[in-house]
Amino acid sequence: MDSEPTDDLLVGVFIKIRSKIAAVNKEYDGILEHLRGQQKQVSAELLRRLHERGANQTKTAAGTAFIGEQMSVTIADETAYGDFVLEQQDYGYYQKRAKVERVKEYMKAHNGTLPPGLSVFRELVINVRAAKKGVASEQTTHDSGADEHSAE
């Protein structure tokens, strides 16, 4: 006799899978952290040697190591930077993206209306929490699917 699994069984299986994923990710993160640490030590030694020789690169049978430059930028003074961008009239200094939290605040204050020019896609997902030890409950929620809103 084939019977459909209970919600309790499905939630239990979900939690076991999630726990296993967390364990695998933790192990993976530990391995990556160790490897990145080793890689950083080797990079520092290569950089030290190149500086010592006054060289920009070293070619070996295994490959070539060379000095490069990585640059990251942070905004130290938002007002000064904003004034600069406005003065230049070049908005290419910014990345285009909407901040979800701010859009939610706007929608809440305007009866769910989006700011002009935005579209929203909503996806229903299942969130699962493990039951507290000794507490058993079963709850089913039926969702209607995704919806989409857009503003011109």
C-alpha positions in Angstrom: 0.0 0.0 0.0 1.6 3.3 -1.1 0.9 6.2 1.2 1.9 9.8 0.9 4.6 10.9 3.4 3.4 13.0 6.2 4.3 16.7 6.6 6.2 15.7 9.8 8.3 13.2 7.8 9.0 15.8 5.0 9.9 18.5 7.5 12.2 16.1 9.3 13.9 15.1 6.1 14.3 18.7 5.1 16.0 19.5 8.4 18.3 16.5 8.1 19.3 17.6 4.6 19.8 21.2 5.7 22.0 20.0 8.6 24.1 17.9 6.3 24.5 20.9 3.9 25.6 23.1 6.8 28.2 20.4 7.9 29.6 20.1 4.4 29.7 23.9 4.0 31.5 24.2 7.3 34.1 21.6 6.3 34.5 23.2 2.8 34.9 26.7 4.4 37.6 25.3 6.7 39.5 23.7 3.8 39.2 26.9 1.7 40.4 29.0 4.6 43.4 26.8 5.1 44.3 26.8 1.4 43.8 30.6 1.1 46.1 31.0 4.0 48.8 28.9 2.4 48.3 30.8 -0.9 48.7 34.1 0.9 52.0 33.0 2.4 53.4 31.8 -0.9 52.3 35.1 -2.5 53.9 37.1 0.2 57.2 35.2 -0.2 57.1 35.6 -4.0 56.5 39.4 -3.6 59.3 39.6 -1.1 61.7 37.9 -3.5 60.7 40.0 -6.5 61.2 43.2 -4.4 64.5 42.0 -3.2 65.7 41.4 -6.8 64.2 44.6 -8.0 62.2 42.6 -10.5 58.6 42.7 -11.7 58.3 39.0 -12.6 59.8 35.6 -12.4 59.4 33.0 -15.2 59.8 29.4 -14.2 59.1 26.0 -15.7 55.9 25.9 -13.6 54.7 29.3 -14.7 55.2 33.1 -14.3 54.6 35.2 -11.2 54.4 38.9 -11.7 53.5 42.0 -9.6 50.1 43.4 -10.3 48.0 46.0 -8.6 44.5 45.6 -7.3 42.5 48.7 -6.4 39.4 49.0 -4.3 37.6 52.2 -3.7 35.4 53.4 -0.7 33.6 56.7 -0.4 35.1 58.6 2.5 32.9 61.7 2.1 29.5 61.1 0.5 28.7 64.8 0.1 32.0 65.7 -1.5 31.8 62.7 -3.9 28.1 63.5 -4.7 29.0 67.1 -5.5 31.8 65.9 -7.7 29.5 63.5 -9.7 26.9 66.3 -10.1 29.5 68.8 -11.2 30.9 66.3 -13.8 27.4 65.3 -14.9 28.8 61.8 -15.3 26.7 59.3 -13.5 28.9 56.4 -14.7 30.6 56.7 -11.3 27.7 54.8 -9.8 26.3 51.3 -10.3 22.6 51.0 -11.1 20.6 49.0 -8.6 17.7 49.6 -6.3 18.1 49.0 -2.6 15.4 46.4 -1.7 14.9 47.6 1.9 14.3 51.2 0.8 11.9 50.1 -1.9 9.9 48.1 0.7 9.8 51.2 2.9 8.5 53.2 0.0 5.9 50.6 -0.9 4.7 50.4 2.8 4.3 54.2 2.9 2.4 54.3 -0.5 -0.1 51.4 -0.2 2.1 48.9 -2.1 2.9 51.3 -5.0 6.4 50.9 -6.5 8.6 53.9 -7.2 8.5 54.8 -10.9 10.6 52.5 -13.2 10.9 49.5 -11.0 9.5 46.0 -11.3 9.3 43.4 -8.5 9.3 39.7 -8.8 8.2 37.8 -5.7 8.9 34.1 -5.2 7.3 32.0 -2.5 9.7 29.9 -0.6 9.5 27.4 2.2 11.3 28.3 5.4 11.8 25.5 7.9 12.7 25.7 11.6 13.6 22.7 13.7 11.1 22.1 16.5 12.2 22.8 20.0 13.0 19.6 21.9 9.8 18.0 23.3 7.4 20.2 21.2 5.5 18.7 18.4 3.3 20.6 16.0 2.2 20.3 12.4 1.1 23.3 10.3 0.4 23.4 6.6 0.3 26.7 4.6 -0.9 26.8 1.0 0.6 29.6 -1.1 -0.8 30.9 -4.3 2.4 31.4 -6.3 4.5 34.3 -7.5 3.3 37.7 -8.5 4.8 40.5 -10.4 4.3 44.3 -10.2 5.7 46.9 -12.4 5.6 50.7 -12.6 6.3 52.9 -15.6 
